[in-house]
């Protein structure tokens, strides 16, 4: 039987993973088997630069955390070597980074994820990765909102120029 110190350490780890699962807007589970140290380091660097936490976790501890977070549908994907990416703010960026990295490195296999509290499969993660980033979506929205104002300003300018042209002819 494990000693009390080991049990306490494991329960702390389960609590931390549970909190991350609850707080994250996007969590992606991946199988990293076959990646070499350089590839894992590069992946971690890309994720860290985007503000995404990437951890290799024991499946048994993660299953306990998913039970605490009421995400037991994720348990079927917790087999073999498992790494999990946690993103608190952005939903699209972790999916984009991991799927792009998986395209270049066949050894990385995206298994599933949790998006806004719902367990999703690989297909949904790939669809999410195809979306523009948050900043891209905001710039699209901004240009859509600016278009009517810009068109109105151009119309007013054209009317003013036409009236100035008519006044100069007279």
C-alpha positions in Angstrom: 0.0 0.0 0.0 1.4 3.4 -0.9 2.4 5.7 1.9 0.5 8.8 2.9 2.9 11.2 1.3 2.5 9.5 -2.1 -1.3 9.5 -1.8 -1.3 13.2 -0.9 0.9 14.0 -3.9 -1.3 12.1 -6.2 -4.5 13.7 -4.9 -2.9 17.1 -5.4 -2.1 16.2 -9.0 -5.7 15.0 -9.6 -7.0 18.3 -8.1 -4.7 20.4 -10.3 -5.7 18.5 -13.5 -9.4 18.8 -12.5 -9.0 22.5 -12.1 -7.3 22.8 -15.5 -10.1 20.7 -17.1 -12.7 23.0 -15.6 -11.0 26.3 -16.4 -9.8 25.5 -19.9 -11.9 26.7 -22.8 -10.1 24.1 -24.9 -8.3 20.9 -23.9 -6.7 18.5 -26.5 -5.5 15.0 -25.8 -2.8 13.7 -28.1 -0.6 10.6 -28.4 3.0 11.7 -28.8 4.5 8.2 -29.2 7.3 8.2 -31.7 8.3 11.9 -31.4 11.9 12.5 -30.6 13.1 14.9 -28.0 13.7 17.7 -30.5 10.2 17.4 -32.0 8.6 17.4 -28.5 10.7 20.5 -27.5 9.6 22.3 -30.7 6.0 21.5 -30.1 6.2 22.6 -26.5 7.9 25.9 -27.6 5.1 26.6 -30.1 2.4 25.9 -27.5 4.2 27.9 -24.8 4.5 30.9 -27.1 0.8 30.8 -27.6 0.1 30.6 -23.9 -1.0 26.9 -23.9 0.1 24.5 -21.3 1.2 21.1 -22.5 1.7 18.2 -20.1 2.4 14.5 -20.2 0.0 12.9 -17.6 -0.6 9.5 -16.2 -3.9 8.1 -17.6 -5.1 6.8 -14.2 -4.7 10.2 -12.6 -6.3 11.9 -15.6 -9.3 9.6 -15.4 -9.8 10.5 -11.8 -9.7 14.2 -12.8 -12.2 13.7 -15.6 -14.5 12.0 -13.1 -14.2 15.0 -10.8 -14.8 17.4 -13.7 -17.7 15.3 -15.1 -15.9 14.7 -18.4 -15.9 10.9 -18.3 -16.5 10.7 -22.0 -12.9 11.6 -22.4 -11.7 8.4 -20.6 -11.9 6.2 -23.7 -9.2 8.4 -25.3 -6.8 8.0 -22.3 -4.8 5.1 -23.5 -1.2 4.8 -24.2 1.2 7.7 -23.9 -1.0 10.8 -23.4 -0.1 14.4 -23.5 -2.7 17.1 -22.9 -2.8 20.7 -24.0 -4.7 23.2 -21.9 -5.8 26.6 -23.2 -7.7 29.0 -20.9 -8.4 31.8 -23.4 -8.3 30.6 -27.0 -10.2 27.7 -28.5 -8.7 27.7 -32.0 -5.0 28.2 -31.4 -4.3 24.9 -29.6 -6.2 22.9 -32.3 -4.4 24.8 -35.1 -0.9 24.3 -33.6 -1.4 20.6 -32.8 -3.1 19.7 -36.1 -0.4 21.6 -38.1 2.3 19.8 -36.1 0.6 16.5 -36.7 0.6 17.1 -40.5 4.4 17.6 -40.4 5.1 14.8 -37.9 3.1 11.6 -38.4 4.1 10.4 -34.9 1.8 13.0 -33.2 -1.8 11.8 -33.1 -4.6 14.1 -31.9 -7.1 11.8 -30.2 -9.9 14.1 -28.9 -10.6 17.2 -26.9 -12.9 19.2 -24.7 -14.2 22.4 -26.2 -16.2 24.7 -24.0 -17.0 21.7 -21.7 -18.0 19.3 -24.4 -16.0 16.3 -25.5 -15.3 16.3 -29.2 -13.5 13.9 -31.5 -10.6 14.3 -34.0 -12.9 15.5 -36.8 -14.2 18.4 -34.7 -10.7 19.4 -33.7 -9.6 19.5 -37.3 -12.6 21.6 -38.2 -11.8 23.9 -35.3 -8.2 24.2 -36.6 -9.5 25.3 -40.0 -11.1 28.4 -38.5 -9.3 31.7 -38.4 -7.7 32.7 -35.1 -9.5 34.9 -32.6 -7.6 37.9 -33.8 -8.5 37.0 -37.4 -12.2 36.7 -36.5 -12.2 40.0 -34.7 -10.6 41.8 -37.6 -13.2 40.3 -40.0 -15.9 41.5 -37.6 -14.4 44.9 -37.4 -14.2 45.2 -41.2 -17.8 44.2 -41.5 -18.9 46.8 -39.0 -16.8 49.5 -40.6 -18.1 48.9 -44.2 -21.4 50.7 -43.8 -19.8 53.7 -42.2 -17.1 53.8 -44.9 -19.7 53.5 -47.7 -21.8 56.3 -46.2 -18.7 58.5 -45.9 -17.8 57.9 -49.5 -21.4 58.6 -50.6 -21.4 61.9 -48.7 -18.0 62.8 -50.2 -19.3 62.1 -53.7 -22.4 64.2 -53.2 -20.3 67.1 -51.8 -17.9 66.9 -54.7 -20.8 66.9 -57.2 -22.3 69.9 -55.5 -18.9 71.7 -55.5 -18.5 70.9 -59.2 -22.0 72.2 -60.0 -21.3 75.4 -58.0 -18.1 76.0 -59.9 -19.8 75.7 -63.3 -22.4 78.2 -62.4 
